[in-house]
Amino acid sequence: MHQRSVEKRAKAAAEVNYKGTVKSKTDSQIANADADFMVAKVACDTKAGTAKDVCVKQAQATRVKLVADVKAHR
């Protein structure tokens, strides 16, 4: 999972460097939020039961907030 998040970040950064558009920058920031979420979910796997559920919900809420902030600043 970590490898996929690294690849997602690298691809988004490459597109920003190549295109340099506002859309590519926005997409890159969203890809970074998605990658952060992937990593957080893996970290939540070390927990069990309710603690794991809370951890995943926190990770999802963080991702939603980051994406909303990115879209608000277009």
SEBAZA-498815 format. One record per residue (C-alpha): x, y, z; residue in one letter. Coordinates in steps of 0.5 Angstrom, whole numbers. Layout:
{{X, Y, Z}, "A"};
...
//
This chain:
{{0, 0, 0}, "M"};
{{6, 5, 2}, "H"};
{{9, 4, -5}, "Q"};
{{2, 6, -9}, "R"};
{{2, 12, -5}, "S"};
{{9, 14, -7}, "V"};
{{7, 12, -14}, "E"};
{{1, 17, -14}, "K"};
{{5, 22, -11}, "R"};
{{10, 22, -16}, "A"};
{{5, 21, -22}, "K"};
{{2, 28, -19}, "A"};
{{8, 31, -18}, "A"};
{{10, 30, -25}, "A"};
{{4, 32, -28}, "E"};
{{5, 39, -25}, "V"};
{{12, 39, -27}, "N"};
{{10, 38, -34}, "Y"};
{{3, 42, -35}, "K"};
{{4, 47, -30}, "G"};
{{-4, 48, -30}, "T"};
{{-8, 50, -24}, "V"};
{{-12, 44, -25}, "K"};
{{-6, 39, -25}, "S"};
{{-4, 43, -18}, "K"};
{{-11, 42, -15}, "T"};
{{-10, 34, -18}, "D"};
{{-4, 34, -15}, "S"};
{{-6, 36, -8}, "Q"};
{{-12, 31, -8}, "I"};
{{-7, 26, -10}, "A"};
{{-3, 27, -4}, "N"};
{{-9, 27, 1}, "A"};
{{-11, 21, -2}, "D"};
{{-4, 18, -1}, "A"};
{{-4, 21, 6}, "D"};
{{-11, 17, 7}, "F"};
{{-8, 10, 4}, "M"};
{{-2, 11, 9}, "V"};
{{-7, 13, 15}, "A"};
{{-11, 7, 14}, "K"};
{{-5, 2, 14}, "V"};
{{-3, 5, 21}, "A"};
{{-10, 4, 23}, "C"};
{{-9, -4, 21}, "D"};
{{-5, -5, 27}, "T"};
{{-11, -3, 32}, "K"};
{{-17, -7, 33}, "A"};
{{-24, -7, 34}, "G"};
{{-27, 0, 36}, "T"};
{{-20, 4, 36}, "A"};
{{-19, 1, 29}, "K"};
{{-26, 4, 27}, "D"};
{{-25, 11, 30}, "V"};
{{-18, 11, 27}, "C"};
{{-21, 10, 20}, "V"};
{{-26, 15, 21}, "K"};
{{-21, 20, 23}, "Q"};
{{-17, 19, 17}, "A"};
{{-23, 19, 12}, "Q"};
{{-25, 26, 16}, "A"};
{{-18, 29, 15}, "T"};
{{-18, 27, 7}, "R"};
{{-25, 30, 6}, "V"};
{{-23, 36, 10}, "K"};
{{-16, 37, 6}, "L"};
{{-20, 35, -1}, "V"};
{{-25, 41, 1}, "A"};
{{-20, 46, 3}, "D"};
{{-16, 44, -4}, "V"};
{{-23, 45, -8}, "K"};
{{-24, 52, -4}, "A"};
{{-18, 55, -6}, "H"};
{{-18, 53, -14}, "R"};
//
